[in-house]
Amino acid sequence: MQVTVVPASPKTGQATIRTLLADPSNPTVKGYYRDLSKVPAEFTSNPRFEAVKGDVEDAGSLDFSGSDTVLNITPPLYEEKDIIAHARLVSENVKAAVKKAASVKRLVLLSSVGAQYDHGTGEIRTNHEAEAILKDAAAEVVFVRCAYFMENWAMSLDTILREGFFYTTLTPLDHALPMIAVQDIGSTCAAELLGAGNTALPSNPHIFELHGPRAYTSVDVQQAFEEVMGKSIEMRPIEKAGLDEFYAAVFPPMVAKEFAAMNASYLEGGILYEDPQPTVREKGTTELLDVVRQMLLGA
Ligand SMILES: NC(=O)c1ccc[n+]([C@@H]2O[C@H](COP(=O)([O-])OP(=O)(O)OC[C@H]3O[C@@H](n4cnc5c(N)ncnc54)[C@H](OP(=O)(O)O)[C@@H]3O)[C@@H](O)[C@H]2O)c1
């Protein structure tokens, strides 16, 4: 089987490729990079992996012919641009390339919890747009709606290591949020890709949420850092009313607004807090403590 991962450089793409290359069915993998200098050595040394230069913003650079199945990730945009228009453009480009390649039986889209909503979710609306465009791109379509990535807490490492504290926008501090490890996203996406043409989908598109073994609070995050580091770590909560200001300090204005809205969507009063149209769920096995340990060992 030949699998294409587009783009291949996001951490979720890397985790999927790692699982695919270790699979006993020995699939071959093509990974699209806009910058070939970013291909990890662990992949280039594998004869079943091929890095291809291509950019999802440029339809002409995508050729999936020969591939049985494609994993698509909507790349996050941190520039001062219309992120919805960008999500539409890259999804249309991928859809056209999938339609052109007669060999492609299945498209798997890495999506997000909340992608069923067209409002109230901020940046997650990019995933909503991608789903709307790609829902009939191939004979078989799978949307993996991922929960909050445990690896997002890597953004806290800098202040933790230098000053022994971290900011948390997950409030109140005992509010539990579903989280998922990137490693579990990789193995789930790999399994969905390898089922192309063999495993009948329960529905088409097949849509499910991917959560970790349990939901975690900010206090759980603090305790995980404390356990791995063997010392006290201070938490500095950013309340809901302070989200706009918090994100405006790190992102350009349009991007900051979308991230603040996304963050608010899963706090009390937000659409994902109640989740009026819930999606069926699958669970990964990796615990937050294991992800925090890996993050700190690699820091
Ligand atoms: N973070 C969360 O909690 C969460 C939860 C649910 C779903 N999601 C979804 O997960 C996806 C993000 O995945 P991730 O965290 O794995 O991403 P990531 O690690 O932040 O990586 C983003 C990558 O996108 C690549 N990229 C950007 N523009 C590109 C383009 N035009 N063509 C090709 N590559 C491009 C960049 O590649 P370069 O190396 O070339 O710069 C970069 O490596 C998004 O769709 C997001 O909505 C995230």
The ligand as a MOL file (V3000), in Angstrom:
LIG
                    3D

  0  0  0     0  0            999 V3000
M  V30 BEGIN CTAB
M  V30 COUNTS 48 52 0 0 0
M  V30 BEGIN ATOM
M  V30 1 N -3.2630 21.8490 18.8540 0
M  V30 2 C -4.4070 21.2950 19.1830 0
M  V30 3 O -4.7630 21.1830 20.3610 0
M  V30 4 C -5.2950 20.7480 18.1060 0
M  V30 5 C -6.4360 20.0170 18.4620 0
M  V30 6 C -7.2370 19.4820 17.4570 0
M  V30 7 C -6.8970 19.6460 16.1180 0
M  V30 8 N -5.7770 20.3830 15.8120 0 CHG=1
M  V30 9 C -5.4470 20.5340 14.3830 0
M  V30 10 O -4.2070 19.9150 14.1260 0
M  V30 11 C -3.5770 20.5560 13.0200 0
M  V30 12 C -2.1970 21.0440 13.4330 0
M  V30 13 O -1.4210 19.9930 13.5360 0
M  V30 14 P -0.0370 20.0380 14.2310 0
M  V30 15 O -0.1370 20.5970 15.6240 0
M  V30 16 O 0.5300 18.6840 14.0380 0 CHG=-1
M  V30 17 O 0.7170 21.1590 13.3830 0
M  V30 18 P 2.1240 21.8160 13.7250 0
M  V30 19 O 3.0040 20.8100 14.3660 0
M  V30 20 O 1.8620 23.1070 14.4140 0
M  V30 21 O 2.7470 22.0670 12.3100 0
M  V30 22 C 2.3480 22.9870 11.3930 0
M  V30 23 C 3.1430 22.6200 10.1640 0
M  V30 24 O 2.4230 23.0030 9.0150 0
M  V30 25 C 3.3570 23.1540 7.9980 0
M  V30 26 N 2.8250 24.0580 6.9840 0
M  V30 27 C 2.3170 25.2810 7.2130 0
M  V30 28 N 1.8970 25.8050 6.0520 0
M  V30 29 C 2.1550 24.8870 5.0940 0
M  V30 30 C 1.9520 24.8450 3.7010 0
M  V30 31 N 1.3950 25.8820 3.0660 0
M  V30 32 N 2.3240 23.7570 3.0070 0
M  V30 33 C 2.9030 22.7280 3.6510 0
M  V30 34 N 3.1320 22.7100 4.9740 0
M  V30 35 C 2.7470 23.7780 5.6800 0
M  V30 36 C 4.5820 23.7500 8.6610 0
M  V30 37 O 5.6550 23.2390 7.9770 0
M  V30 38 P 7.0990 23.9000 7.8650 0
M  V30 39 O 7.9410 22.9090 8.6000 0
M  V30 40 O 7.3470 23.9270 6.4190 0
M  V30 41 O 7.0470 25.2610 8.4940 0
M  V30 42 C 4.4990 23.2110 10.0990 0
M  V30 43 O 5.3920 22.1450 10.3060 0
M  V30 44 C -4.4150 21.7410 12.6480 0
M  V30 45 O -5.2660 21.4290 11.5880 0
M  V30 46 C -5.2120 21.9740 13.9370 0
M  V30 47 O -6.4170 22.6390 13.6720 0
M  V30 48 C -4.9750 20.9100 16.7580 0
M  V30 END ATOM
M  V30 BEGIN BOND
M  V30 1 1 1 2
M  V30 2 2 2 3
M  V30 3 1 2 4
M  V30 4 1 4 5
M  V30 5 2 4 48
M  V30 6 2 5 6
M  V30 7 1 6 7
M  V30 8 2 7 8
M  V30 9 1 8 9
M  V30 10 1 8 48
M  V30 11 1 9 10
M  V30 12 1 9 46
M  V30 13 1 10 11
M  V30 14 1 11 12
M  V30 15 1 11 44
M  V30 16 1 12 13
M  V30 17 1 13 14
M  V30 18 2 14 15
M  V30 19 1 14 16
M  V30 20 1 14 17
M  V30 21 1 17 18
M  V30 22 2 18 19
M  V30 23 1 18 20
M  V30 24 1 18 21
M  V30 25 1 21 22
M  V30 26 1 22 23
M  V30 27 1 23 24
M  V30 28 1 23 42
M  V30 29 1 24 25
M  V30 30 1 25 26
M  V30 31 1 25 36
M  V30 32 1 26 27
M  V30 33 1 26 35
M  V30 34 2 27 28
M  V30 35 1 28 29
M  V30 36 1 29 30
M  V30 37 2 29 35
M  V30 38 1 30 31
M  V30 39 2 30 32
M  V30 40 1 32 33
M  V30 41 2 33 34
M  V30 42 1 34 35
M  V30 43 1 36 37
M  V30 44 1 36 42
M  V30 45 1 37 38
M  V30 46 2 38 39
M  V30 47 1 38 40
M  V30 48 1 38 41
M  V30 49 1 42 43
M  V30 50 1 44 45
M  V30 51 1 44 46
M  V30 52 1 46 47
M  V30 END BOND
M  V30 END CTAB
M  END
